[in-house]
Amino acid sequence: MSFRATVLTLYPEMFPGPLDVSLAGRAREDGTWSLETVQIRDFATDKHRSVDDTPAGGGAGMVMRADILARALDRSVPPGDPRPRLIMSPRGRQLTQERVRELAAGPGAVILCGRFEGVDQRLIDARGLEEVSIGDYILSGGEPAAIVLLDAVVRLLPGVMGNVVSGDEESFESGLLEHPHYTRPKEFEGREIPEVLTSGNHAKIAAWRHEQAERLTAERRPDLWQAYRARGGEKP
């Protein structure tokens, strides 16, 4: 069974976008995964196809209406659909590689892309939406975030990456950032490939890469480093 993604959005023309090229594009072409977009405005009831209204309690901006979004979800996703229902939101739980792997192992995902000031909380509560953030910054809407999430997931689907080991040695898979990479030429502007990498000693190469991953994580991501140490990792 292929991975099925359904994206509810005000801008379906933004999809598949970059998901139609490279690994994700080839995987969609060969049926490894599928993408359906739903235009939320199709479920509005007035002649202007309005989907938002002023925020209760006052304030700037507009809020997407619960009743319209509920209709869009209920008519687009059949009852009993096992796919998780996600909403891209800067206040959501941060997307991690662990969560990406969980999603890639499942049947797909239903993704709601918010706009304006946000979505009526009653819709999130009533439909059990999981709020997901891709970082501590604000985008114009949930569409770019949904593309990021799907790209991260699709590349882990069986058969998408040519070398299955590639996904196991990347940043975050072990709780560490990835080690530096080098390739030919051996010398570039006075900088040479570290000698250990051309030694042919695979044990030493593995140890060097692990040490470099630990060093980079400790320097650049103290949050990851603390979590790694708490799980028993050693300081370089």
Beta strands, then each sheet from edge to edge (+ up, - down):
strand 1: 3-9
strand 2: 33-39
strand 3: 52-53
strand 4: 63-64
strand 5: 85-94
strand 6: 108-113
strand 7: 130-133
strand 8: 187-188
strand 9: 191-192
sheet 1: 2+ 1+ 6+ 5+ 7+
sheet 2: 3+ 4-
sheet 3: 8+ 9-
end
